Amino acid sequence: MAAYATLITANAFCIARIFSMSTEATSLRRIAVGDSVATTGSITVVGISAGGVDELGSQAREAIYQAKVIIGSWRQLGLVPDDVPAERRPWPSPMLPKIPEIFAELTDQNVVVLGSGDPMFHGIGSTLIRMLPQHSITVIPHSSSASLACARLGWPLDKTPVYSLVTNAVDHLVLPIQRGGHFLVLGQDEKTPARICDLLLELNQSDAHVTILSDLGSPDEAIASGTAENPPTATSALNVIAVSLQRAGESMLPGLSDAHYLSDGQLTKHHVRALTLSALAPRQGETLWDIGGGSGSIAIEWLRSTLGTTAVCFEVVEERRNRIAENARTLGVIDRLAIHNGAPQSFDEVPTSPDVIFIGGGLTAPGIFEAAWARLPIGGRLVANAVTIESEAMLWELRQALGGTMARFDISQEHNVGSFTTMKPALPVLQWVITKSNTTAIDKTVEN
């Protein structure tokens, strides 16, 4: 059976080579670069399934038998044969804070770390490479639980999203559920399937098909199917949950109905919200600062529209901050949203600068624009909306000083007057959009 390994050595940067080899292949070459830690030992991450060591290739078995220390969960350590002489060490709890200390003590040892399936797929391999950049780490993967699950279900792996609840809350699945289709979930324990079914019921997906795949690859493998309303029974803490939705939920496009938000009236209405998100133009990996968060709708739909984005809301009223958190939780983005007190006094609490800023409230308050503009890097974008005469006047002054473009939105909606229908206009919104490019102009504006 073919075995393959990924050798990764990292310091200021990572070099990775993937070797495909038969069980008779020669041992892996190790790459040393720059400031890598000088050690006489090694770290090898071995992916192992519930089937145990017997399913591993020769490289993985050799690494386990030659190791001085083997680290893993109690379940994984229980899969190591009795004739392996290495010391067994279970992970401490919590694990992450202890990782640097653990491996600092083992620099002269041959260490094997056991990971579930493919350690580079939601696994310990990715974690160690991120946290130990000066160490040479060899990763020998096995089939991931997602691969095994898709094989059992007949789902194409490359078209099946996979999410993990091993460390994430179940709210992490709100967006996948609202997108529709099917997906896999890596479970934390035997209670995970029930939590998923409860969320599906909460989101009106009672007829969603739910399949629990337990102990994949082991003699105890079991598969049970049902629906969110009549869920299958979990038989093991080691499980993957397959969810197949019968219909999609809410659109990911900006402009959700206002009814989706808890609000005291401080809410960017859905037509203007859609136009504002278009101006903000979210891109993967970018961070938005939403100044004057109100109900959080701009930041929330920024996060919903584009994966990999993050957002920070600044809101001075505590009740509104709580409401923003509840809206973000309901709409599935609470894990990517930070909520702070009012601007600009809370700017220093955020260590990283934004890529994009939206000012929807408090534009005329002293110091808010100047402080926000100072934190925006060259190339960053800023969008500001105004409805009062005073804030419109300030936008025009900023437009004259710094450039950018302006647009006015006049939106009317149908309104009943007795037995007749009219179009009732909302307050017009003036919008200014600018990309920061000239620090000289910035200084001049702040001085004025």
C-alpha positions in Angstrom: 0.0 0.0 0.0 1.4 3.4 -1.0 2.4 5.7 1.8 3.3 9.3 1.5 4.8 11.9 3.7 5.2 15.6 3.8 8.4 17.0 5.2 8.1 20.5 6.4 10.9 22.7 7.8 10.1 26.2 8.7 11.8 29.3 10.1 11.2 32.7 8.5 9.4 30.8 5.8 8.3 27.2 5.1 9.6 24.8 2.5 7.5 21.8 1.8 8.1 18.8 -0.4 5.8 15.9 -0.9 7.2 12.4 -1.5 5.1 9.6 -2.8 6.8 6.3 -2.1 6.2 2.6 -1.7 6.8 0.7 1.5 10.2 -0.3 0.3 11.3 3.3 -0.3 14.3 4.8 1.3 14.0 7.1 4.3 13.0 10.7 3.9 15.5 13.5 3.4 15.4 16.3 5.9 15.6 19.9 4.9 17.5 22.4 7.1 17.0 26.1 6.4 18.4 29.3 8.0 17.7 29.6 11.7 16.1 26.2 12.3 16.7 24.8 15.8 19.8 22.7 16.0 18.7 19.4 17.6 19.7 15.8 17.7 16.0 14.7 17.9 13.1 14.9 15.6 9.3 15.5 15.5 7.2 13.2 13.4 3.5 13.6 13.2 1.8 10.4 12.3 -1.8 10.2 11.2 -3.6 7.2 12.6 -7.2 6.0 12.2 -9.4 4.0 14.6 -8.0 0.9 12.9 -4.7 1.4 14.7 -1.1 0.8 13.7 -1.8 -2.2 11.5 -3.2 0.1 8.8 -0.1 2.3 8.7 2.6 2.2 6.0 6.2 1.3 6.7 7.4 4.9 7.3 4.8 5.6 9.9 5.4 2.2 11.7 9.1 2.7 11.7 8.8 6.2 13.2 6.6 4.8 16.0 8.9 2.0 16.8 12.0 4.2 16.8 10.4 7.0 18.9 11.6 7.8 22.4 8.4 9.7 23.3 4.9 9.3 21.8 2.4 12.1 22.4 -1.3 11.8 21.7 -4.8 11.6 23.3 -5.5 8.7 25.6 -7.5 7.0 22.8 -4.7 7.3 20.3 -2.0 6.1 22.8 -4.2 3.1 23.4 -3.7 2.1 19.7 0.1 1.8 20.1 1.2 -1.8 20.4 2.6 -3.0 23.7 5.9 -3.9 22.2 6.7 -0.2 21.3 9.3 0.8 23.9 8.6 4.6 23.7 7.3 6.6 26.7 3.6 7.5 26.2 2.5 11.0 27.1 -1.1 12.2 26.9 -1.8 15.8 26.0 -2.4 18.1 28.9 -5.5 20.1 29.2 -5.6 22.8 28.0 -3.2 21.7 25.3 -2.3 24.8 23.2 -0.6 26.9 25.9 1.7 24.0 26.8 2.9 23.1 23.3 6.1 25.3 23.3 7.1 24.1 26.7 6.5 20.4 25.9 8.7 20.4 22.8 11.4 22.7 24.4 12.1 19.8 26.8 12.3 17.3 24.0 14.7 18.8 21.6 17.1 15.9 21.8 14.5 13.2 21.6 12.8 11.4 18.7 9.2 12.4 19.2 6.1 11.0 17.5 2.9 13.0 17.7 -0.2 11.0 16.9 -2.9 12.8 15.0 -6.4 11.7 13.8 -6.4 10.7 10.1 -4.7 13.4 8.2 -3.0 15.7 10.7 -2.9 18.6 8.2 -6.8 18.5 8.0 -8.2 20.3 11.0 -5.5 18.5 12.9 -2.4 18.7 15.2 0.0 18.8 12.2 -1.2 22.3 11.2 -1.1 23.4 14.8 2.5 22.3 15.5 3.8 23.8 12.3 2.2 27.1 13.2 3.3 27.1 16.8 6.8 25.6 16.3 8.2 27.5 13.3 11.8 26.8 14.2 11.5 23.0 14.3 11.8 20.5 11.5 8.5 18.6 11.4 7.8 15.5 9.3 4.1 14.8 8.7 3.0 11.3 7.6 -0.8 11.5 6.9 -3.4 8.8 6.9 -6.8 8.9 5.3 -8.9 11.7 6.9 -12.2 11.0 8.5 -13.8 13.2 5.9 -12.4 10.9 3.1 -13.7 7.9 4.9 -17.1 9.5 5.4 -17.4 10.6 1.8 -16.5 7.1 0.7 -19.3 5.6 2.8 -21.8 8.2 1.7 -20.9 8.3 -2.0 -20.3 12.1 -1.8 -17.5 13.7 -3.8 -14.8 14.8 -1.3 -13.8 17.9 -3.4 -17.4 19.2 -3.4 -18.2 18.5 0.3 -17.5 21.3 2.8 -16.2 20.1 6.1 -16.5 22.0 9.4 -15.2 21.1 12.9 -16.9 21.4 16.2 -14.0 20.0 18.1 -13.1 23.5 19.3 -15.9 25.6 17.8 -19.4 26.2 19.1 -22.4 24.8 17.3 -23.2 28.4 16.1 -20.3 27.9 13.7 -22.8 26.0 11.5 -25.4 28.7 11.1 -24.0 29.9 7.8 -23.4 26.5 6.3 -27.0 25.6 7.2 -28.3 28.8 5.6 -26.3 28.2 2.4 -28.0 24.8 1.9 -26.6 21.7 0.2 -24.7 19.1 2.2 -21.7 19.1 4.5 -19.7 17.1 7.1 -19.1 18.0 10.7 -16.2 16.7 12.8 -17.8 15.9 16.1 -16.4 16.8 19.5 -18.1 14.0 21.4 -21.3 11.9 21.5 -23.4 15.0 22.3 -22.4 16.8 19.1 -25.1 15.2 16.8 -27.9 16.3 19.2 -26.6 19.8 19.3 -26.5 19.9 15.5 -30.1 18.6 15.3 -31.3 21.2 17.9 -29.7 24.0 15.7 -31.4 22.6 12.6 -34.8 22.7 14.3 -34.1 26.2 15.5 -33.4 27.2 11.9 -36.6 25.5 10.5 -34.7 22.6 8.9 -36.6 19.8 10.7 -36.5 17.6 7.6 -32.7 17.8 7.1 -31.2 14.3 6.7 -28.6 13.6 9.4 -26.2 10.6 9.4 -23.8 9.8 12.2 -20.7 7.9 11.1 -18.9 6.5 14.2 -15.4 4.9 14.6 -14.7 5.1 10.9 -12.1 2.6 9.8 -12.3 0.5 12.9 -14.0 -2.9 13.5 -16.6 -1.0 15.5 -17.6 1.3 12.6 -21.3 2.2 12.7 -23.6 4.3 10.5 -27.0 5.6 11.7 -29.3 7.9 9.8 -32.4 10.0 10.6 -33.6 13.6 10.4 -33.2 16.6 12.6 -36.7 16.0 13.9 -36.1 12.2 14.4 -32.4 12.1 15.0 -30.2 9.0 14.9 -28.5 7.8 18.1 -24.8 8.5 18.6 -22.9 5.3 19.7 -19.4 6.8 20.1 -17.6 10.0 20.9 -15.5 9.5 17.8 -18.0 10.6 15.1 -18.5 12.5 11.9 -21.9 13.9 11.2 -23.3 14.3 7.6 -26.0 16.9 7.1 -28.0 17.1 3.9 -30.4 20.0 3.7 -33.6 19.8 1.8 -33.7 23.6 1.1 -31.5 26.6 1.5 -32.0 29.2 4.1 -31.2 32.9 3.8 -29.2 34.5 1.0 -25.6 35.4 1.6 -26.0 38.5 -0.5 -26.2 41.9 1.4 -29.6 43.4 2.0 -31.3 41.0 4.4 -34.8 42.0 5.5 -34.8 44.4 8.4 -36.9 41.9 10.3 -33.8 39.7 10.8 -32.3 42.2 13.2 -33.1 43.1 16.8 -33.1 46.9 16.8 -34.1 50.1 18.7 -34.3 51.9 15.4 -30.6 52.4 14.9 -30.4 50.2 11.8 -29.1 50.8 8.3 -32.2 49.8 6.3 -31.9 46.9 3.9 -31.8 48.9 0.6 -29.1 51.3 1.8 -27.3 48.4 3.5 -27.0 46.6 0.2 -25.7 49.7 -1.5 -23.3 50.3 1.3 -21.9 46.8 1.3 -21.3 47.2 -2.5 -19.3 50.3 -1.8 -17.3 48.6 1.0 -16.5 45.8 -1.5 -15.4 43.1 1.0 -12.5 40.8 0.0 -11.3 37.6 1.6 -9.0 38.2 4.5 -10.0 41.9 5.1 -11.0 43.5 8.4 -13.8 46.1 8.6 -14.2 48.6 11.4 -17.9 49.6 11.8 -18.0 52.8 13.7 -21.3 53.6 15.3 -22.4 49.9 15.1 -26.1 50.5 16.0 -27.6 47.0 15.4 -24.4 45.7 13.7 -26.1 45.1 10.4 -23.2 46.4 8.2 -20.5 44.4 10.0 -22.7 41.3 10.1 -23.5 41.3 6.4 -19.8 42.1 5.6 -19.0 38.8 7.4 -21.8 36.8 5.8 -21.0 37.9 2.3 -17.4 36.9 2.2 -15.6 34.0 3.9 -12.3 34.8 5.7 -13.3 38.4 6.6 -13.4 39.8 10.1 -15.0 42.8 11.6 -14.8 45.1 14.7 -17.9 47.1 15.8 -17.6 50.2 17.9 -20.7 51.2 19.8 -21.0 53.4 22.8 -24.4 52.2 24.1 -24.1 48.9 26.1 -27.6 47.8 25.3 -26.8 48.1 21.6 -23.5 46.2 22.0 -25.5 43.3 23.6 -28.0 43.5 20.7 -25.2 43.4 18.1 -23.8 40.3 19.7 -27.2 38.6 19.7 -27.8 39.6 16.0 -24.3 38.2 15.1 -25.0 35.0 16.9 -28.4 34.5 15.3 -26.9 35.2 11.8 -23.9 32.9 12.3 -20.9 35.3 12.4 -20.2 35.9 16.1 -16.9 34.0 15.9 -15.5 36.6 13.5 -16.9 39.8 15.1 -15.3 41.8 17.9 -17.4 44.3 19.7 -15.9 47.3 21.6 -17.1 50.5 23.3 -17.4 53.8 21.5 -15.0 55.5 19.1 -12.4 56.8 19.2 -11.5 56.0 22.8 -11.6 52.3 22.1 -9.4 52.3 19.0 -6.3 51.5 21.1 -7.9 48.2 22.3 -7.6 46.9 18.7 -4.0 46.1 17.9 -4.3 45.6 14.2 -5.4 48.3 11.7 -8.5 47.9 9.5 -8.5 47.4 5.8 -11.8 49.1 5.4 -13.8 51.6 7.7 -17.5 52.3 7.7 -18.8 55.3 9.6 -22.5 55.1 10.0 -22.9 57.1 13.2 -21.1 59.8 15.1 -19.4 61.3 12.1 -19.6 64.8 13.4 -18.5 63.9 16.9 -15.1 65.5 17.7 -12.1 63.4 16.7 -13.9 60.4 15.3 -13.0 60.9 11.7 -9.4 62.1 12.3 -8.7 59.1 14.6 -10.3 56.6 12.2 -8.4 58.1 9.2 -5.1 57.9 11.1 -5.6 54.2 11.7 -6.5 53.4 8.1 -3.4 52.3 6.1 -2.5 53.6 2.7 -4.7 51.7 0.2 -7.4 51.2 2.7 -11.0 52.2 1.9 -13.5 54.3 3.9 -17.2 54.7 3.4 -19.3 57.2 5.3 -23.1 57.7 5.2 -24.8 60.9 6.3 -28.5 61.9 6.7 -28.3 65.2 8.7 -27.4 68.6 7.2 -24.4 68.8 9.6 -23.0 65.4 8.6 -23.6 66.1 4.9 -21.7 69.4 5.2 -18.8 67.6 6.8 -18.8 64.9 4.1 -18.6 67.7 1.4 -15.7 69.3 3.2 -13.9 66.0 3.4 -14.6 65.3 -0.3 -13.1 68.7 -1.2 -10.0 68.1 0.9 -9.3 64.4 0.2 -11.1 63.5 -3.0 -13.2 60.3 -3.4 -16.7 60.1 -4.8 -20.2 60.9 -3.5 -23.6 59.5 -4.2 -27.1 60.2 -2.9 -29.7 57.6 -2.3 -33.4 58.6 -2.4 -35.5 55.5 -1.7 -39.3 55.4 -1.6 -41.4 52.4 -0.6 -45.1 51.7 -1.1 -47.4 53.0 1.6 -51.1 52.6 2.1 -53.2 55.7 2.5 -56.7 54.5 3.1 -57.7 52.4 0.1 -55.0 54.0 -2.0 -51.2 53.3 -2.3 -48.5 55.9 -2.4 -44.7 55.9 -2.4 -43.4 57.1 0.9 -39.8 58.5 0.7 -37.2 57.7 3.4 -34.7 60.2 4.5 -32.1 60.6 1.7 -28.6 59.2 2.4 -25.4 60.9 1.2 -22.5 58.5 0.8 -18.8 59.3 0.5 -16.3 56.6 -0.7 -12.6 57.1 -0.7 -9.4 55.0 -1.0 -6.6 56.5 1.2 -3.6 57.5 -0.9 -2.1 60.8 0.2 -0.7 61.3 3.7 0.1 65.0 3.1 -3.6 65.7 2.5 -4.5 63.7 5.7 -2.2 65.8 7.9 -3.6 69.0 6.4 -7.2 67.9 7.1 -6.5 66.9 10.7 -4.7 70.2 11.4 -7.7 72.1 10.0 
